[in-house]
């Protein structure tokens, strides 16, 4: 039997969604993207669910796209379809009229970082780290990263993180403003549950409309940005620099980019 790549546990009216590829640091492949998309749509329509928490099994939240899976995609059409479908996850979270909390229990990198950013709140463990690693493998930010990060922390600081791919720890992320709260690893779950209960006890219609109004004014061109990201990412995936970046990552060395 194929193991589920996403697991849902519901306690009262709070649903916790676990990314369940711990051996691959919960990186995104086709199975995880499809399962997570289906589950988010189901939870959106489930009247017994008032609040959603997303986290990862094992030591990571989500390490971004699965480079092994991506290297198997030899057709630009398939590249673009996968990036667009991954972007559909963050779009579903942004448009969902229910509060969504990212409980970042470890590394959040690349698309995993942007998955967390698309949530309404981010709670992070003290050992969590955040990084936009795209340029190190010859790619551009996807899953809304070009919009989400710059609007949350400002253009120049966002460019610094996007251009360098440097990781920041949870305390730094909190100071920058994209993490709401940081907790000791053993206290993180309890803190998130208390906050989720507070949200779940709020008037759901008013809360949903509030989220919709805020996000519509803040992300008025978000869908167009996701489309542009998918187009450009499909081009980048065909470059020699991307192949060199992936090879360097696997060989644990510095990449030698040529601009081709």
Secondary structure, 3 states (H helix, E strand, C coil): CCCCCEEEEEECCEEEEEECCHHHCCCECHHHHHHHHHHHHHHHHCCCCCEEEEEECCCEEECCECHHHHHHCCCHHHHHHHHHHHHHHHHHHHHCCCEEEEEECCEEECHHHHHHHHCCEEEEECCCEEECCHHHHCCCCCCCHHHHHHHHHCHHHHHHHHHHCCEEEHHHHHHHCCCCEEECCCCHHHHHHHHHHHHHCCCHHHHHHHHHHHHHHHCCCHHHHHHHHHHHHHHHCCCHHHHHHHHHHHHCCCCCCCCC
